[in-house]
Amino acid sequence: MKRTLRIATLIVAAGFLAACGSSVKLDEDANRSGAPIESRGAGGAGDGTGAGAGGASSGTSPRNVEQVAVETKDKDPLSDPNSPLAKRSIYFDYDSFVVKDEFRPIIDAHARYLLANRGKRVVIQGNTDERGSREYNLALGQKRAEAVRRALAALGVSDSQLEAVSFGEERPRATGAGEAAYAENRRADLAYQ
């Protein structure tokens, strides 16, 4: 009788542990050759918009770097609200750390700025919504920050200029329990130092 009770207890405990599983694999690198970035270009897989070998057509040619460098002599574009660098948040889908296509121009602009200003550093702060455990959200926030860091590094930004940290659910931008608030909190912020 005691043996049957022990076996039943072990089965129930195993069931609880299995229920705590995650559909997002946080311990694996999504893409070892570059950042996990969507590739939905009209030209298909070979259109040069994804991470990896086609990344050279991302708009960070030396001419673009010089253009940003000229702009920085007159006025720092980080303090200009009309600059593309004013946008410093990359948003993510639920339970995802894949950088969406719509945020590539923001990442490209920040990469050009960092390439032209080698003395600048940026801390990429990964954030999540409140759903999930604290540990899970810290890990997912770190994956989001790392995805943006790898996207910037793939565009030529030096690793010494980049740092990725996670705040998990601890720094919400929006309060509330609706999808709009959750979507606002699933982000990676670029904080210049």
VMD Tcl script that draws the C-alpha trace (Angstrom):
set ca {
  {0.00 0.00 0.00}
  {2.81 2.42 0.94}
  {4.67 1.62 -2.26}
  {1.59 2.39 -4.37}
  {1.14 5.70 -2.52}
  {4.79 6.65 -3.18}
  {4.48 5.84 -6.87}
  {1.27 7.86 -7.14}
  {2.95 10.81 -5.37}
  {5.92 10.66 -7.76}
  {3.61 10.59 -10.78}
  {1.67 13.63 -9.52}
  {4.93 15.51 -8.80}
  {6.23 14.69 -12.28}
  {2.96 15.98 -13.74}
  {3.35 19.29 -11.91}
  {6.92 19.68 -13.13}
  {5.88 18.93 -16.70}
  {3.14 21.57 -16.47}
  {5.75 24.19 -15.59}
  {7.51 23.72 -18.93}
  {7.96 26.52 -21.44}
  {7.30 26.61 -25.16}
  {10.23 29.03 -25.67}
  {13.63 27.37 -25.42}
  {15.61 29.93 -23.45}
  {18.81 27.91 -23.15}
  {19.41 27.51 -26.86}
  {20.73 30.16 -29.20}
  {18.04 30.77 -31.77}
  {20.56 31.47 -34.48}
  {24.25 31.02 -33.77}
  {25.30 32.85 -36.94}
  {23.52 36.07 -36.00}
  {20.59 37.62 -34.24}
  {17.15 36.03 -34.41}
  {15.61 38.33 -36.98}
  {12.48 37.90 -39.07}
  {13.07 37.54 -42.78}
  {9.86 38.32 -44.61}
  {11.21 40.36 -47.49}
  {9.34 40.31 -50.79}
  {12.41 38.86 -52.48}
  {12.36 35.73 -50.34}
  {15.27 34.10 -48.58}
  {17.94 35.57 -50.86}
  {16.92 39.22 -50.65}
  {19.80 40.16 -48.31}
  {17.56 41.28 -45.46}
  {18.20 38.48 -42.98}
  {21.04 37.90 -40.58}
  {24.19 36.26 -41.83}
  {25.82 36.61 -45.21}
  {23.18 38.93 -46.67}
  {23.52 41.46 -43.86}
  {25.86 43.66 -45.90}
  {22.94 45.34 -47.64}
  {21.54 46.67 -44.36}
  {22.31 50.31 -45.04}
  {25.52 50.66 -43.03}
  {27.86 51.47 -45.90}
  {30.78 53.83 -45.22}
  {28.85 56.60 -46.95}
  {26.01 56.29 -44.43}
  {28.47 56.25 -41.54}
  {30.06 59.46 -42.80}
  {26.64 61.08 -43.09}
  {25.85 60.34 -39.44}
  {29.32 61.55 -38.43}
  {28.70 64.90 -40.16}
  {25.37 65.24 -38.38}
  {26.98 64.62 -34.99}
  {29.42 67.52 -35.40}
  {26.58 70.04 -35.51}
  {24.14 68.54 -33.02}
  {24.02 65.25 -31.16}
  {21.17 63.30 -32.81}
  {20.51 61.46 -29.54}
  {19.03 64.64 -28.08}
  {17.02 65.53 -31.21}
  {13.39 64.32 -30.89}
  {13.04 64.37 -34.70}
  {16.02 62.06 -35.21}
  {15.48 58.38 -36.03}
  {17.60 57.74 -32.92}
  {14.77 59.10 -30.76}
  {13.11 55.69 -31.14}
  {14.92 53.51 -28.62}
  {12.55 50.60 -28.05}
  {12.31 47.34 -29.98}
  {9.04 45.48 -29.36}
  {8.53 41.72 -29.38}
  {5.68 39.27 -29.81}
  {4.39 37.27 -26.87}
  {6.86 34.63 -25.67}
  {9.34 35.61 -28.40}
  {12.80 37.12 -28.67}
  {12.87 37.39 -32.48}
  {13.53 40.92 -33.76}
  {10.69 41.80 -36.13}
  {11.28 43.28 -39.59}
  {9.50 46.52 -38.70}
  {12.25 47.37 -36.18}
  {15.20 46.88 -38.54}
  {15.32 50.59 -39.51}
  {15.64 51.53 -35.83}
  {18.46 49.04 -35.31}
  {20.16 50.19 -38.54}
  {20.04 53.85 -37.41}
  {21.54 53.02 -34.02}
  {24.22 50.86 -35.65}
  {25.21 53.74 -37.96}
  {25.38 56.11 -34.98}
  {27.50 53.71 -32.91}
  {29.83 53.05 -35.85}
  {30.35 56.80 -36.29}
  {30.74 57.40 -32.54}
  {33.06 54.66 -31.30}
  {33.28 56.27 -27.84}
  {29.55 55.80 -27.17}
  {28.20 52.78 -25.31}
  {24.66 51.45 -25.18}
  {23.04 49.19 -22.61}
  {20.27 47.09 -24.13}
  {17.63 46.49 -21.46}
  {15.38 43.48 -22.01}
  {11.85 43.67 -20.58}
  {8.79 41.41 -20.45}
  {5.15 41.62 -19.50}
  {4.03 40.29 -16.12}
  {2.91 36.87 -17.37}
  {5.19 34.01 -16.35}
  {7.44 33.42 -13.38}
  {10.07 35.93 -12.30}
  {12.89 33.59 -13.36}
  {11.33 32.91 -16.74}
  {10.81 36.63 -17.40}
  {14.40 37.47 -16.43}
  {15.66 34.81 -18.85}
  {13.32 35.96 -21.65}
  {14.29 39.61 -21.08}
  {17.95 38.62 -21.38}
  {17.24 36.77 -24.64}
  {15.51 39.88 -26.03}
  {18.43 42.11 -25.05}
  {20.90 39.62 -26.54}
  {18.91 39.44 -29.79}
  {19.18 43.22 -30.24}
  {22.85 43.15 -29.20}
  {23.60 40.47 -31.81}
  {21.68 42.41 -34.47}
  {23.81 45.50 -33.77}
  {27.01 43.42 -33.71}
  {26.05 41.84 -37.05}
  {25.97 45.36 -38.50}
  {29.55 45.97 -37.37}
  {29.12 47.58 -33.95}
  {31.95 46.64 -31.59}
  {31.11 44.34 -28.68}
  {32.88 46.80 -26.38}
  {30.11 49.32 -27.13}
  {27.28 46.92 -26.28}
  {25.93 45.48 -23.04}
  {22.79 43.37 -22.67}
  {20.90 43.20 -19.37}
  {17.47 41.96 -18.31}
  {14.93 43.59 -16.05}
  {12.28 40.96 -16.71}
  {8.90 42.25 -15.55}
  {10.41 44.71 -13.03}
  {10.25 47.88 -15.19}
  {6.86 47.99 -16.90}
  {6.20 50.92 -19.20}
  {2.42 50.41 -19.06}
  {0.32 49.21 -16.16}
  {-2.78 47.12 -16.53}
  {-3.74 43.60 -17.42}
  {-4.82 44.06 -21.03}
  {-3.05 43.04 -24.21}
  {-2.19 46.69 -25.02}
  {-0.28 47.04 -21.74}
  {1.38 43.66 -22.20}
  {2.51 44.57 -25.73}
  {4.00 47.86 -24.49}
  {6.06 45.99 -21.88}
  {7.50 43.33 -24.24}
  {10.50 45.33 -25.39}
  {14.23 45.97 -25.37}
  {15.25 49.56 -24.62}
  {18.47 51.18 -25.84}
  {20.03 53.29 -23.06}
  {23.09 55.30 -24.12}
  {25.90 56.03 -21.67}
}
mol new
graphics top color blue
foreach p $ca { graphics top sphere $p radius 0.5 }
foreach p [lrange $ca 0 end-1] q [lrange $ca 1 end] { graphics top cylinder $p $q radius 0.2 }
display resetview
